[in-house]
């Protein structure tokens, strides 16, 4: 679906015309960047939180739990089962204002086997590697109306939650993230 962007056409140095619509819609939220006018409608897009999640990952599970504790039920994309398209992956990278290399996961992946640490690989080649082996995409990636972020460590999600006051939160491993006053401990 194509959209017309009304208002500013850049965010964090990225051309919004090149960001996938689902990412763009969430970023527009409370940022005051403009509004999306969808063809044949003039309704504002409903904002949601999306997490690109691996249920086998403790960091991803902790991030999901913090989102839920904030009062939100996110759209969960198990990206190993349903990898992003090339366009969506590029859009996420742009929205997070990082490089493809910054998104590469090394631990438990074919990173070393493929020699991806070599600086000879272009951004496009690194994106191809991630699309061919989605386990190379670091996680969790969270997109909210406030922004998009690779949430490592998991408490990084608090920076982009519309309601970051989650009360007391302890990670699966027993590490305390927020205390009884709701203040960050880590």
C-alpha positions, 0 to 999 in steps of 0.5 A: 500500500502506498501512502502520501506523507504530509509534513516532514519527510525525514526522521533521524536522517532517514528518508521516510519515503523509503521506510516501509509503511508499517514502520512509518505508521508506528514512528509517526504516532506521537512524534508529530511528523505529520499524518498518513493519508491512505488511498480512499481514506482520511483516517489516522492509522492505529498505532501499535507496538511490534516486536521482532521476537525469538521465543528461545532468547531470554533477552527477547522474552524479557523485552516482551514481558516489559512491553506487556507489563507496560499495558501493551499487547504487541504484534509479535513477529517470530522473525525466524519463522517469518523473516522480514522482506528486504524492504522491511529489513532495510526500513528497520535498519534506517528507522533504528539509525544503525548500519546492517553490521550493527544488526548482525548477531554473532553468537549462535549463528554462522557469522564466523563460518561465513566470514562476516567479520571481514570488512570487505562485505558491503551493506547490501551483502550483509543484508543478503546474508541476514535474509538468507540466514535470519538467525543473523538478525540480532533481536529483539527489535521493537517498533513503537510510536516513539521509535525503533530500537534493537533492545539489547539489553532488554531494558532498552525497550523502556526508552521507546515505550509510550508508558515506560512506568512498568513498576517492579520488574525482574528479569528471568535471571533474577536481575532487577530492572526497576524497583518498587518506585518504578525507577531503573536499577540497572 
